[in-house]
Amino acid sequence: MERTRTITMSVLIIGMIMIAGLVVFTVGCTFKTDSKGVLMLATTTSTANSGLLDHILPEFEEEYNCMVKVTPVGTGQALEMGRNGDADVLLVHAPSSEIEFVEDGYGTARTLVMYNQFIIVGPGADPAGLKGTSNTTAAMETFFEGEIKFVSRGDDSGTHKKEKSLWEAAGYDYATEVDIIDNDWYLSVSAGMGDTLTRANELEAYTLADEGTYYSYQSDLDLDIIVSGDSQLFNQYSVVPVNPAKHSHVNEELANDFVEWLTSPEVQQMIADFTADGKQLFTPNAEV
């Protein structure tokens, strides 16, 4: 009987210690007295897939005593989240859509952050015979006329918007000539950049990618850079706070802090220093 009572008391004591420890942890992590709360960041999958956000965001959370909740989606979806008030700030890469977003009153301002390049990648055997070219228009013509396998993100992302503009620049109507059911050579996967690269790799097909995600995935791919260096492939990223006049619940203060922090010389240098396999993935170009 005494032994049973001793064991019971021990279990109760251990349980109380565990509960107390849990309460201290929860309180300490969740209810900081000077916390600025949560920043809802909607951003393109390329900033997440490349590893850049993992590289820089812990510094922001530490400095501003806050939590950043990241939603990586295509730029079109990120902008829609901003319109709906489901984000405080956007980090995206579709300039014309961003300008429209601000002009329509959904964003307060558009600030340049960094850039890299889009590239067209494909199988090392290069059945299209394009490797080393910088003529994107000629490449799109070759894919179309030769019915050469091409994988598209198809998700209204900044990359997908760029791809559509490249087809149009080559003289093809995207909706009626390219992305149609009769084109067995063209596959729209409605996926992020990493998944699209993986699919292109499986099919030994070509695709349009951003440099940052490609270099981060390169070691797992049998895809080479086929087309690069064309001015049409410039890829600008910008940060846009959501307008509190449209959605009063947005964390305006923290969103503005994020813009100031992201474009500061110190963080711009962090972006410049971020590499994969020794390659710089983004070039900072904030106008400060």
N, C-alpha and C positions, 0 to 999 in steps of 0.2 A: 504493500500500500504506500509506504514511504517512497519507494523507488518510483512508483507511478506518479505520485505527486511531484517528485523532483523533476521527472521528465516533462510533465505538463508545464510546470513553472518555467523550465528552460525553453520550451517551445514558445511560450507566451512572451518571454523576454526577447528571444531572437526575433519574433514577429514584430514586437514593438520597435526594436532597433531598425529593422528593415523598413517599416512604415515611416519612422522618423526620418530615416535617410532619404526615402523617396520624397517626402514632403519638402525637405531642405533642398533637394536637387530641383524639384519642380518649381519651387518658389524662386530659387536662385537663378534659374534659366529663363523663367517666363515673365516674372514681374520685377524687372529692373526699375528702380524708382526714377531713373533719368533716361529711360529708353525712349527712342524716337519712334518705336513701333515697327511696323512691317512695310517694306517697299515692295509693291507689286510690279515686277519688271517683265514685260512681254518683249520677247526678242526672237530674232531669226535663229533657226537651228544651227547655223554655221558658227555663231559665237559660242554656242554650247558644245557642239560636236568637236570643235577645234581644241577645246580645253581652255580657251581664254578666260571664260568667266570663273572657272575654278582657280585660275591664276590670280585674278585681281579682286574678286568680290569679298573674300575674307578680310582684306585690308579695309574695305569700306565698312563692313559690318563692325569691325573692331573700332575704327575711328569714330563712327557715328552712333555706336551703341544701338544697333538695330538688327533686324533680320531682313534679308532679301529673298523673296519668293520668286523664283524664275519660272516663267512659262515659255519654253522654246517651241515656237511654231513658225510657219511661213510668215513672211512679212505681211501678206494680205490679211491673214488671221490676226496678227499682232495689231494691225491698224483697226481691224474690226473690234478687237477687245478694247482698244482705246475709245472708239466711238460709243461702245456700250458701257464705258466706265468700269471695265473689269481689269484695268491696269492703271498704275500711277504714272508710268514712264515707259517709253518704247526705245529700243535700240535696234534699228532696222536698216535695210539697204535697198530701197526702191525710191530714188529721189523724186520722180514726178508724183508718185502717190503720196509721199511725205509732204510735199509742198501743197498738194490739194487738201490733205488732212489739216494742215495749219490754216490754209486760206478759208476752209469751211468752219473754222472756229473750234475744232476738236483738240488741237494742240496749241500750246502757247508760243513755241518757237522751235526752229530746227537748227541744231548745232552740229557741225562736222566733228567727227571723232577720229576716224582712221580710214584707210583704204587698203585693198589688195587688188588682185586681178581675178577675173574669171578665166578658166581654161577649158578646153575641150580635151577630154581624155578618152583613151580607147585601148583596145588590145595591142600588145606589142607587135603582132604580125601586121597590123595596120592595113586591113583589106581595102580601105579607101585610098591608100597611097598619099596621105596628107601630112605625115609626120614632119615637123619642122617648119610648117607654113605659118604665116601670121595673117593670112587672108581669110577672115572668118566667113565672109560672104561666099567665097569660092567653096569653102568647106561645106556650108549649108546646102549649096547647090549640088555638090557631090553626093551628100547623104540622100537628098530628095530624088535626084535623077537616077541614082544607082540603087535606090531602095535599100540602103545600108542600115543595119540595125542601130537604132538610137533609142535610149531610155530617157524619159523626161520626168522631172519631179512631179509635174502636173498638180501642184498644190497651191497655186497662186502666191508662191513665195517670191522673194526678190530675185532668186535665181530663175524661177519659172517665168517671171515677167521679162527678165533679160533674154531668156531663150526665145520667147515669143517675138520680141523685138528683132532678134537676129533672123528669124524666119521671114518676118515682114521686110527687113532690109534687103534680103536676098530675093524678094519679089513674090513670096508665097503668102497667101491668106491662111493664117494659122487655123482658124475655125473651120474652113471649108476645104482646105487642101492638105493640111498636115495632120491635125488631131482628129482623124476620122476613122471609122470602123474598118474601112477598106484597106487602110495602110497597115499591113501585118508587120512591117519593118519598124513601126513607131509604137513604142510602149509607154503609156502614161501610168505611173505607179502611185501617185498621190502620197508621197512619202518624203521624209526629211532627207537631207543631203547624204548622211552616212548610209542610210538604207538604200538610197538611189545608187550610190557608188557600188555597194555590195551587189545589187541586182545587175548593174551593167557588167560587173566583173563575172558574174555567173553566166551571163548571156554572151560574153565576149562582144559587147556592144560599146558604142560611144555614148558619152553624156557630157553635159555642161556642168562644171563644178566650180566652187570657189577654191582658191589656193589653200586657204586655211584648213578646210576640212579634208581636202585631198592629201595634203602632206601629213596630217594627223593619222590618216587611214592607210597611207601608202605602203607600209610594211606588210599589210594584210591583203594587198591588191596585186593583180597582174595587169594593171592598167598604166599606160605611159601617157605623158603629156604629148598631145598630138598638135594642138593649135594653141598658140599663146602670143602675147605681145601686140595684139591689135588694139588700137585706141577704143574700139567698140567694147572691149572686155574690161574696161575700168570698173571697179567695184567700190563705191563709196558707202560708208556706214555713218549714220547720224543718230543723235539722241533727241527725243521729242517728249517733253512732259505733257501729260494730258491736262486739258484746260479745266480748272475747277469751276469755271462759270457754267460748264456743261454738266459736270458731275461734282457736286459739292463735297462728296465723301472722299475724294482722292487725297492722298497724303502730299499736298502741295509743297510743304517745307522740305520733306525728305527727297522728293523728286528733284527739286531745285538744287539741293545739296549734292545729289548724285551727278547732275550735269556739271556743276562746278568742280566736283572731285574728279570726274572722268576726263575733263579737259585741262586739268592742272598739269604743270610741267612734270611733276613727280609720277603721276599715273600715265601720262603720255610716254614717259620713259619706260615704265613697266610694260606697256603695250609693245614698244619697240624691242624690248628685251625678250619677249615671248617667242620661243622657237620650237620647232619639231624637227628632229633629225638634223639639227644645226641650221635650219632654214627659218628666217624671219617670216612670220605668218601675216602680220599686219604692219602697216606704216602709219604712225600717228600723224594727223594733220589738223588738229583743233586750231581754230583761229582765236588765239588768246593774246 
